[in-house]
Amino acid sequence: MRSTERNLRKFPLVLALLSLVSYTLADTCSCGYAQGADVIWTDSIETDFTAVRDIETFQDWAVQKWTSARNVSEAPYGRLREARNVVANPATGGDGSIGKDGSQAGLQLYVRSALEDDNTLVPVGEIFSKREDIQYGSFRAGIQTSSINGTVSAFFWYRNATQEVDMELLSAETTANNSTLNMVLQSWQSLWAGSDASKTAGFKKDVLPFIADDAVHEYRFDWTPTSVSFYVDSNHLWTNTLPDFVPSSPGYLVLNHWSNGNSGWSRGPPKEDARMIVTYVKAYFNSTDPVRQRDFSSACRKPSSDNICQITPQAEPPICRKPGGCEGGTMTVSSAASTGKVLSAILISIVGMAAVWLAGI
């Protein structure tokens, strides 16, 4: 009798655990990410860099460590990608905006002023997404550029020299009132023009109504089979629908901060160490990986409003409003394709806890 009464008293906790299962089921995005009424992306990479403490071990991003030798005909310096130029600066509390070094929290990508290798290489910071199966999607990054003249802050998708979607801000183009965004679509035409997209229809400049190094803003591009569109803080800037400039193959994402002394582009190198800050990346896309595609189909049996997550536009410059992290990006590193496996483990764990509790073990 006492055992029965004890177990009856445990039922409220069991019900709470089962309600957690229900909440988990409804919150998995197992049937993808809806962008408006007509577009659903199957996979995601969502990284809150204000919460990252060790970028070297982070599962979604790879710190780059390699050299681009200088080509004197194009630029006087090469680029030396080093781990020391990619620095995690996690939020330490308060409203989530201040990092451990007292500056804006987020991942810091440096361009150093001291040259290496007999003054031939500029030390720079760069990361790649570990996913290389990204084909079509919506890609957003919260970025604060450097105020030091002579560097390029860039967020882009890359396949090769003829398939690239790029957003670049040159610190040399920042004035006392505004900054300039360069929207770049590399193509066969740009390759034939000496890798200079500005000589093609795959290039556009736009003057932004703010100073990019003053605060974090969201830089975004949406890529479909027929177009590439560019946005800042969800304000549409340009759409290119010319077939020659819309990529069609899978690739990966890149964030970098660099200089090579090219007088027509980056200028520099900077006279002092320059820092670009990335607070988050939100990428929603389709995968060309057959395993990912199969996992998604398996996880998404019955699409509904409970298992399709809505992508929320960033309608204003992102700011931090909660302790320990930035509202502009949430630490959710698992993709929709792997949600089913994660969910199964959570479900088994919760049901197991309930069973053990009821058994009185």
C-alpha positions as a Markdown table, in Angstrom:
| # | Residue | x | y | z |
|---|---|---|---|---|
| 1 | Met | 0.0 | 0.0 | 0.0 |
| 2 | Arg | 2.7 | 2.4 | 0.9 |
| 3 | Ser | 4.6 | 1.6 | -2.3 |
| 4 | Thr | 1.4 | 2.3 | -4.3 |
| 5 | Glu | 0.9 | 5.6 | -2.5 |
| 6 | Arg | 4.5 | 6.6 | -3.0 |
| 7 | Asn | 4.2 | 5.9 | -6.8 |
| 8 | Leu | 1.0 | 7.8 | -7.0 |
| 9 | Arg | 2.7 | 10.8 | -5.5 |
| 10 | Lys | 5.4 | 10.5 | -8.2 |
| 11 | Phe | 2.9 | 10.8 | -11.1 |
| 12 | Pro | 3.0 | 14.6 | -11.2 |
| 13 | Leu | 6.7 | 14.5 | -11.9 |
| 14 | Val | 6.2 | 11.8 | -14.5 |
| 15 | Leu | 3.6 | 13.9 | -16.2 |
| 16 | Ala | 6.0 | 16.8 | -16.2 |
| 17 | Leu | 8.7 | 14.7 | -17.8 |
| 18 | Leu | 6.2 | 13.5 | -20.5 |
| 19 | Ser | 5.2 | 17.1 | -21.1 |
| 20 | Leu | 8.9 | 17.8 | -21.7 |
| 21 | Val | 8.9 | 15.1 | -24.3 |
| 22 | Ser | 5.9 | 16.8 | -26.0 |
| 23 | Tyr | 7.7 | 20.1 | -25.9 |
| 24 | Thr | 10.9 | 18.6 | -27.3 |
| 25 | Leu | 8.9 | 16.9 | -30.1 |
| 26 | Ala | 7.4 | 20.2 | -31.1 |
| 27 | Asp | 10.6 | 22.1 | -30.9 |
| 28 | Thr | 12.9 | 20.0 | -33.1 |
| 29 | Cys | 12.6 | 21.7 | -36.5 |
| 30 | Ser | 12.7 | 18.1 | -37.8 |
| 31 | Cys | 10.8 | 19.2 | -41.0 |
| 32 | Gly | 13.0 | 22.1 | -41.7 |
| 33 | Tyr | 13.1 | 25.9 | -41.6 |
| 34 | Ala | 10.4 | 28.0 | -43.3 |
| 35 | Gln | 11.4 | 31.2 | -45.0 |
| 36 | Gly | 8.1 | 32.9 | -45.8 |
| 37 | Ala | 5.2 | 30.8 | -47.1 |
| 38 | Asp | 6.9 | 29.1 | -50.0 |
| 39 | Val | 10.5 | 28.1 | -49.1 |
| 40 | Ile | 11.6 | 25.4 | -46.6 |
| 41 | Trp | 15.3 | 24.7 | -46.0 |
| 42 | Thr | 16.2 | 21.3 | -44.6 |
| 43 | Asp | 19.4 | 22.0 | -42.6 |
| 44 | Ser | 20.9 | 24.7 | -40.4 |
| 45 | Ile | 24.0 | 26.0 | -38.8 |
| 46 | Glu | 23.2 | 28.4 | -35.9 |
| 47 | Thr | 26.2 | 29.6 | -33.9 |
| 48 | Asp | 26.2 | 32.2 | -31.1 |
| 49 | Phe | 29.8 | 33.2 | -31.1 |
| 50 | Thr | 29.2 | 35.3 | -27.9 |
| 51 | Ala | 28.9 | 31.9 | -26.1 |
| 52 | Val | 31.9 | 30.1 | -27.8 |
| 53 | Arg | 34.9 | 29.6 | -25.5 |
| 54 | Asp | 37.2 | 27.5 | -27.6 |
| 55 | Ile | 36.8 | 27.9 | -31.4 |
| 56 | Glu | 39.6 | 25.4 | -32.1 |
| 57 | Thr | 37.4 | 22.5 | -30.8 |
| 58 | Phe | 34.1 | 23.8 | -32.1 |
| 59 | Gln | 32.2 | 21.3 | -34.2 |
| 60 | Asp | 30.8 | 23.5 | -37.0 |
| 61 | Trp | 33.8 | 25.7 | -37.8 |
| 62 | Ala | 37.5 | 25.1 | -38.7 |
| 63 | Val | 40.2 | 27.7 | -38.0 |
| 64 | Gln | 42.3 | 28.1 | -41.1 |
| 65 | Lys | 46.1 | 27.7 | -40.9 |
| 66 | Trp | 47.7 | 28.1 | -44.3 |
| 67 | Thr | 49.4 | 30.6 | -46.6 |
| 68 | Ser | 48.6 | 32.4 | -49.8 |
| 69 | Ala | 51.9 | 33.4 | -51.3 |
| 70 | Arg | 52.1 | 36.9 | -52.7 |
| 71 | Asn | 51.6 | 37.6 | -56.4 |
| 72 | Val | 53.5 | 40.8 | -57.0 |
| 73 | Ser | 51.4 | 41.6 | -60.1 |
| 74 | Glu | 48.2 | 41.7 | -58.0 |
| 75 | Ala | 49.4 | 42.5 | -54.5 |
| 76 | Pro | 52.7 | 43.2 | -52.7 |
| 77 | Tyr | 51.9 | 40.8 | -49.9 |
| 78 | Gly | 50.7 | 37.3 | -49.3 |
| 79 | Arg | 48.4 | 36.1 | -46.5 |
| 80 | Leu | 49.3 | 34.0 | -43.5 |
| 81 | Arg | 46.3 | 32.4 | -41.8 |
| 82 | Glu | 47.1 | 31.7 | -38.1 |
| 83 | Ala | 45.1 | 30.4 | -35.1 |
| 84 | Arg | 46.4 | 33.3 | -33.0 |
| 85 | Asn | 44.4 | 35.6 | -35.2 |
| 86 | Val | 41.1 | 33.9 | -34.4 |
| 87 | Val | 40.2 | 34.7 | -30.8 |
| 88 | Ala | 37.1 | 33.7 | -28.8 |
| 89 | Asn | 35.8 | 36.5 | -26.6 |
| 90 | Pro | 32.7 | 35.0 | -24.8 |
| 91 | Ala | 30.2 | 37.1 | -23.0 |
| 92 | Thr | 30.8 | 37.3 | -19.2 |
| 93 | Gly | 27.3 | 38.4 | -18.0 |
| 94 | Gly | 25.4 | 41.6 | -17.9 |
| 95 | Asp | 23.3 | 42.0 | -21.0 |
| 96 | Gly | 25.5 | 39.6 | -23.0 |
| 97 | Ser | 27.2 | 42.2 | -25.1 |
| 98 | Ile | 30.5 | 42.5 | -23.2 |
| 99 | Gly | 33.2 | 39.9 | -23.6 |
| 100 | Lys | 35.9 | 38.7 | -21.2 |
| 101 | Asp | 38.3 | 41.4 | -22.5 |
| 102 | Gly | 35.9 | 44.2 | -21.9 |
| 103 | Ser | 35.0 | 44.8 | -25.6 |
| 104 | Gln | 32.0 | 43.6 | -27.7 |
| 105 | Ala | 31.6 | 39.8 | -27.1 |
| 106 | Gly | 32.0 | 37.5 | -30.1 |
| 107 | Leu | 34.7 | 35.9 | -32.3 |
| 108 | Gln | 37.6 | 38.2 | -33.1 |
| 109 | Leu | 39.3 | 37.9 | -36.4 |
| 110 | Tyr | 42.6 | 39.9 | -36.5 |
| 111 | Val | 44.8 | 41.4 | -39.2 |
| 112 | Arg | 48.2 | 42.0 | -37.7 |
| 113 | Ser | 50.3 | 45.1 | -38.5 |
| 114 | Ala | 53.6 | 43.2 | -38.0 |
| 115 | Leu | 54.5 | 41.3 | -41.2 |
| 116 | Glu | 56.0 | 37.8 | -41.3 |
| 117 | Asp | 58.4 | 35.9 | -43.5 |
| 118 | Asp | 60.8 | 38.7 | -44.4 |
| 119 | Asn | 57.9 | 41.2 | -44.6 |
| 120 | Thr | 56.1 | 39.3 | -47.3 |
| 121 | Leu | 53.1 | 37.9 | -45.5 |
| 122 | Val | 50.2 | 39.7 | -43.6 |
| 123 | Pro | 49.0 | 37.6 | -40.6 |
| 124 | Val | 45.2 | 37.3 | -41.0 |
| 125 | Gly | 42.2 | 35.4 | -39.4 |
| 126 | Glu | 39.8 | 33.1 | -41.2 |
| 127 | Ile | 37.3 | 30.3 | -40.5 |
| 128 | Phe | 35.5 | 27.8 | -42.8 |
| 129 | Ser | 32.3 | 25.9 | -42.1 |
| 130 | Lys | 33.0 | 22.2 | -41.8 |
| 131 | Arg | 29.9 | 21.6 | -43.9 |
| 132 | Glu | 30.8 | 21.6 | -47.6 |
| 133 | Asp | 27.5 | 20.2 | -48.8 |
| 134 | Ile | 25.7 | 23.6 | -48.7 |
| 135 | Gln | 23.6 | 24.2 | -51.9 |
| 136 | Tyr | 21.1 | 27.1 | -51.8 |
| 137 | Gly | 19.9 | 28.8 | -48.6 |
| 138 | Ser | 19.7 | 31.9 | -46.5 |
| 139 | Phe | 22.9 | 33.0 | -44.8 |
| 140 | Arg | 23.2 | 35.6 | -42.0 |
| 141 | Ala | 26.0 | 36.9 | -39.9 |
| 142 | Gly | 26.2 | 39.6 | -37.2 |
| 143 | Ile | 29.4 | 41.5 | -37.9 |
| 144 | Gln | 31.2 | 44.6 | -36.6 |
| 145 | Thr | 34.0 | 45.6 | -38.9 |
| 146 | Ser | 37.4 | 47.2 | -38.1 |
| 147 | Ser | 37.9 | 50.9 | -37.8 |
| 148 | Ile | 41.6 | 50.5 | -38.9 |
| 149 | Asn | 42.3 | 51.5 | -42.5 |
| 150 | Gly | 43.6 | 48.8 | -44.8 |
| 151 | Thr | 41.6 | 45.6 | -44.2 |
| 152 | Val | 38.6 | 43.7 | -45.7 |
| 153 | Ser | 35.9 | 42.1 | -43.5 |
| 154 | Ala | 34.1 | 39.4 | -45.5 |
| 155 | Phe | 31.3 | 36.9 | -45.2 |
| 156 | Phe | 30.8 | 34.5 | -48.1 |
| 157 | Trp | 29.9 | 31.2 | -49.6 |
| 158 | Tyr | 32.6 | 29.5 | -51.7 |
| 159 | Arg | 32.9 | 26.7 | -54.2 |
| 160 | Asn | 35.8 | 27.8 | -56.5 |
| 161 | Ala | 37.0 | 30.8 | -58.4 |
| 162 | Thr | 33.9 | 30.8 | -60.6 |
| 163 | Gln | 31.3 | 30.1 | -58.0 |
| 164 | Glu | 31.3 | 32.5 | -55.0 |
| 165 | Val | 28.8 | 34.7 | -53.2 |
| 166 | Asp | 30.6 | 37.4 | -51.3 |
| 167 | Met | 29.8 | 40.4 | -49.0 |
| 168 | Glu | 32.9 | 42.5 | -48.3 |
| 169 | Leu | 33.4 | 45.7 | -46.4 |
| 170 | Leu | 36.6 | 47.7 | -46.9 |
| 171 | Ser | 37.7 | 49.8 | -44.0 |
| 172 | Ala | 39.3 | 52.2 | -46.5 |
| 173 | Glu | 35.8 | 52.9 | -47.9 |
| 174 | Thr | 34.4 | 53.9 | -44.5 |
| 175 | Thr | 33.8 | 57.6 | -44.0 |
| 176 | Ala | 32.7 | 59.7 | -41.0 |
| 177 | Asn | 29.0 | 59.1 | -42.0 |
| 178 | Asn | 28.7 | 55.7 | -43.7 |
| 179 | Ser | 30.3 | 52.6 | -45.0 |
| 180 | Thr | 30.2 | 50.8 | -48.4 |
| 181 | Leu | 29.2 | 47.2 | -49.0 |
| 182 | Asn | 30.6 | 45.3 | -51.9 |
| 183 | Met | 28.3 | 42.5 | -53.2 |
| 184 | Val | 30.3 | 40.1 | -55.3 |
| 185 | Leu | 29.3 | 37.1 | -57.5 |
| 186 | Gln | 32.4 | 35.4 | -58.9 |
| 187 | Ser | 31.8 | 33.7 | -62.2 |
| 188 | Trp | 33.5 | 32.6 | -65.4 |
| 189 | Gln | 33.1 | 36.2 | -66.6 |
| 190 | Ser | 35.1 | 37.5 | -63.6 |
| 191 | Leu | 37.7 | 34.9 | -64.2 |
| 192 | Trp | 38.1 | 36.0 | -67.8 |
| 193 | Ala | 38.3 | 39.6 | -66.5 |
| 194 | Gly | 41.4 | 38.7 | -64.4 |
| 195 | Ser | 39.3 | 37.6 | -61.3 |
| 196 | Asp | 37.9 | 41.0 | -61.1 |
| 197 | Ala | 34.1 | 40.8 | -60.6 |
| 198 | Ser | 33.8 | 44.6 | -60.7 |
| 199 | Lys | 34.2 | 44.4 | -64.4 |
| 200 | Thr | 31.1 | 42.2 | -64.8 |
| 201 | Ala | 27.4 | 42.3 | -64.0 |
| 202 | Gly | 28.1 | 40.2 | -60.9 |
| 203 | Phe | 29.2 | 43.2 | -58.8 |
| 204 | Lys | 27.4 | 46.0 | -57.0 |
| 205 | Lys | 28.4 | 48.6 | -54.4 |
| 206 | Asp | 25.9 | 50.1 | -52.0 |
| 207 | Val | 26.5 | 52.9 | -49.5 |
| 208 | Leu | 25.1 | 51.9 | -46.1 |
| 209 | Pro | 23.5 | 54.5 | -43.8 |
| 210 | Phe | 25.7 | 53.7 | -40.9 |
| 211 | Ile | 29.4 | 53.3 | -39.9 |
| 212 | Ala | 30.0 | 49.5 | -40.0 |
| 213 | Asp | 32.7 | 49.6 | -37.3 |
| 214 | Asp | 30.5 | 51.4 | -34.8 |
| 215 | Ala | 28.1 | 48.4 | -34.0 |
| 216 | Val | 27.0 | 44.9 | -35.0 |
| 217 | His | 24.8 | 44.7 | -38.1 |
| 218 | Glu | 23.4 | 41.6 | -39.9 |
| 219 | Tyr | 24.8 | 40.9 | -43.4 |
| 220 | Arg | 22.7 | 38.4 | -45.3 |
| 221 | Phe | 22.5 | 36.7 | -48.7 |
| 222 | Asp | 19.7 | 34.4 | -50.0 |
| 223 | Trp | 20.7 | 32.0 | -52.8 |
| 224 | Thr | 18.2 | 30.0 | -54.8 |
| 225 | Pro | 18.6 | 28.1 | -58.1 |
| 226 | Thr | 17.6 | 31.3 | -60.0 |
| 227 | Ser | 18.8 | 34.2 | -58.0 |
| 228 | Val | 21.1 | 35.7 | -55.3 |
| 229 | Ser | 19.7 | 38.5 | -53.1 |
| 230 | Phe | 21.6 | 40.7 | -50.6 |
| 231 | Tyr | 20.3 | 42.3 | -47.4 |
| 232 | Val | 21.6 | 44.3 | -44.5 |
| 233 | Asp | 19.5 | 44.2 | -41.3 |
| 234 | Ser | 16.8 | 42.6 | -43.5 |
| 235 | Asn | 16.8 | 45.7 | -45.9 |
| 236 | His | 17.0 | 44.4 | -49.4 |
| 237 | Leu | 19.8 | 45.9 | -51.4 |
| 238 | Trp | 20.2 | 43.9 | -54.7 |
| 239 | Thr | 19.0 | 40.8 | -56.5 |
| 240 | Asn | 20.9 | 39.2 | -59.4 |
| 241 | Thr | 19.0 | 36.8 | -61.6 |
| 242 | Leu | 21.5 | 36.4 | -64.5 |
| 243 | Pro | 22.1 | 32.7 | -64.9 |
| 244 | Asp | 25.9 | 33.2 | -65.5 |
| 245 | Phe | 26.3 | 34.6 | -62.0 |
| 246 | Val | 24.0 | 32.3 | -59.9 |
| 247 | Pro | 26.1 | 29.3 | -58.5 |
| 248 | Ser | 24.7 | 25.8 | -58.9 |
| 249 | Ser | 27.2 | 23.5 | -57.0 |
| 250 | Pro | 27.6 | 22.8 | -53.2 |
| 251 | Gly | 30.2 | 24.6 | -51.2 |
| 252 | Tyr | 31.0 | 26.0 | -47.7 |
| 253 | Leu | 30.8 | 29.3 | -45.7 |
| 254 | Val | 33.8 | 31.5 | -44.9 |
| 255 | Leu | 34.3 | 34.4 | -42.5 |
| 256 | Asn | 37.6 | 36.2 | -42.9 |
| 257 | His | 39.5 | 39.5 | -42.2 |
| 258 | Trp | 42.4 | 40.1 | -44.4 |
| 259 | Ser | 44.8 | 42.5 | -46.2 |
| 260 | Asn | 47.3 | 42.0 | -49.0 |
| 261 | Gly | 48.3 | 45.6 | -49.8 |
| 262 | Asn | 46.4 | 45.7 | -53.1 |
| 263 | Ser | 46.1 | 49.4 | -53.8 |
| 264 | Gly | 42.8 | 48.8 | -55.6 |
| 265 | Trp | 41.1 | 46.8 | -53.0 |
| 266 | Ser | 42.2 | 46.0 | -49.4 |
| 267 | Arg | 44.9 | 48.7 | -49.3 |
| 268 | Gly | 47.0 | 48.4 | -46.1 |
| 269 | Pro | 48.5 | 46.5 | -44.4 |
| 270 | Pro | 47.1 | 48.2 | -41.4 |
| 271 | Lys | 49.3 | 50.4 | -39.3 |
| 272 | Glu | 48.1 | 48.7 | -36.1 |
| 273 | Asp | 46.4 | 45.4 | -35.3 |
| 274 | Ala | 42.8 | 45.5 | -36.7 |
| 275 | Arg | 39.9 | 43.5 | -35.4 |
| 276 | Met | 36.7 | 42.2 | -36.9 |
| 277 | Ile | 34.0 | 40.8 | -34.6 |
| 278 | Val | 31.4 | 38.1 | -35.5 |
| 279 | Thr | 28.6 | 37.7 | -32.9 |
| 280 | Tyr | 26.6 | 35.0 | -34.8 |
| 281 | Val | 26.0 | 33.0 | -37.9 |
| 282 | Lys | 22.5 | 31.7 | -38.9 |
| 283 | Ala | 22.6 | 29.5 | -42.0 |
| 284 | Tyr | 19.5 | 27.7 | -43.3 |
| 285 | Phe | 20.1 | 25.6 | -46.4 |
| 286 | Asn | 19.7 | 22.4 | -48.4 |
| 287 | Ser | 22.3 | 19.6 | -48.3 |
| 288 | Thr | 23.7 | 17.6 | -51.2 |
| 289 | Asp | 24.9 | 14.9 | -48.9 |
| 290 | Pro | 22.8 | 11.7 | -49.5 |
| 291 | Val | 23.1 | 10.7 | -45.8 |
| 292 | Arg | 21.8 | 14.1 | -44.7 |
| 293 | Gln | 19.0 | 13.9 | -47.2 |
| 294 | Arg | 18.0 | 10.4 | -46.0 |
| 295 | Asp | 18.1 | 11.4 | -42.4 |
| 296 | Phe | 15.9 | 14.4 | -43.1 |
| 297 | Ser | 13.3 | 12.3 | -44.9 |
| 298 | Ser | 13.3 | 9.8 | -42.0 |
| 299 | Ala | 13.0 | 12.5 | -39.3 |
| 300 | Cys | 10.2 | 14.4 | -41.2 |
| 301 | Arg | 7.3 | 12.0 | -41.6 |
| 302 | Lys | 4.4 | 14.5 | -41.2 |
| 303 | Pro | 5.3 | 18.1 | -41.8 |
| 304 | Ser | 3.3 | 20.5 | -39.6 |
| 305 | Ser | 3.5 | 23.8 | -37.8 |
| 306 | Asp | 4.9 | 22.0 | -34.8 |
| 307 | Asn | 8.0 | 20.6 | -36.5 |
| 308 | Ile | 8.7 | 23.3 | -39.1 |
| 309 | Cys | 10.6 | 26.3 | -37.6 |
| 310 | Gln | 9.9 | 29.8 | -38.9 |
| 311 | Ile | 13.0 | 31.9 | -39.7 |
| 312 | Thr | 12.6 | 35.3 | -38.1 |
| 313 | Pro | 14.0 | 38.3 | -40.1 |
| 314 | Gln | 16.4 | 40.6 | -38.3 |
| 315 | Ala | 14.6 | 43.8 | -38.8 |
| 316 | Glu | 17.0 | 46.1 | -36.9 |
| 317 | Pro | 20.7 | 46.0 | -35.9 |
| 318 | Pro | 21.1 | 43.0 | -33.6 |
| 319 | Ile | 21.7 | 43.8 | -29.9 |
| 320 | Cys | 22.2 | 41.7 | -26.9 |
| 321 | Arg | 19.3 | 41.6 | -24.4 |
| 322 | Lys | 20.0 | 38.6 | -22.1 |
| 323 | Pro | 22.9 | 37.5 | -19.9 |
| 324 | Gly | 25.6 | 35.3 | -21.3 |
| 325 | Gly | 24.6 | 35.5 | -25.0 |
| 326 | Cys | 23.4 | 37.6 | -27.9 |
| 327 | Glu | 19.7 | 37.5 | -29.0 |
| 328 | Gly | 21.0 | 37.8 | -32.6 |
| 329 | Gly | 22.1 | 34.2 | -32.6 |
| 330 | Thr | 21.3 | 31.1 | -30.5 |
| 331 | Met | 23.7 | 28.3 | -29.8 |
| 332 | Thr | 22.0 | 25.5 | -31.8 |
| 333 | Val | 24.6 | 23.6 | -33.6 |
| 334 | Ser | 22.7 | 20.4 | -34.6 |
| 335 | Ser | 21.1 | 20.5 | -38.1 |
| 336 | Ala | 17.6 | 19.4 | -39.0 |
| 337 | Ala | 19.0 | 16.3 | -40.6 |
| 338 | Ser | 20.4 | 15.1 | -37.3 |
| 339 | Thr | 17.5 | 16.2 | -35.2 |
| 340 | Gly | 15.8 | 12.8 | -35.3 |
| 341 | Lys | 18.9 | 11.1 | -33.7 |
| 342 | Val | 19.2 | 13.7 | -31.0 |
| 343 | Leu | 15.5 | 13.6 | -30.3 |
| 344 | Ser | 15.6 | 9.8 | -30.0 |
| 345 | Ala | 18.3 | 10.0 | -27.4 |
| 346 | Ile | 16.4 | 12.7 | -25.4 |
| 347 | Leu | 13.2 | 10.7 | -25.6 |
| 348 | Ile | 14.8 | 7.5 | -24.4 |
| 349 | Ser | 16.5 | 9.3 | -21.6 |
| 350 | Ile | 13.3 | 11.0 | -20.3 |
| 351 | Val | 11.2 | 7.8 | -20.6 |
| 352 | Gly | 13.9 | 5.9 | -18.8 |
| 353 | Met | 14.0 | 8.5 | -16.0 |
| 354 | Ala | 10.2 | 8.1 | -15.6 |
| 355 | Ala | 10.4 | 4.3 | -15.5 |
| 356 | Val | 13.1 | 4.3 | -13.0 |
| 357 | Trp | 11.3 | 6.8 | -10.8 |
| 358 | Leu | 8.1 | 4.8 | -10.9 |
| 359 | Ala | 9.9 | 1.6 | -10.1 |
| 360 | Gly | 11.3 | 3.2 | -7.0 |
| 361 | Ile | 14.8 | 2.2 | -7.8 |
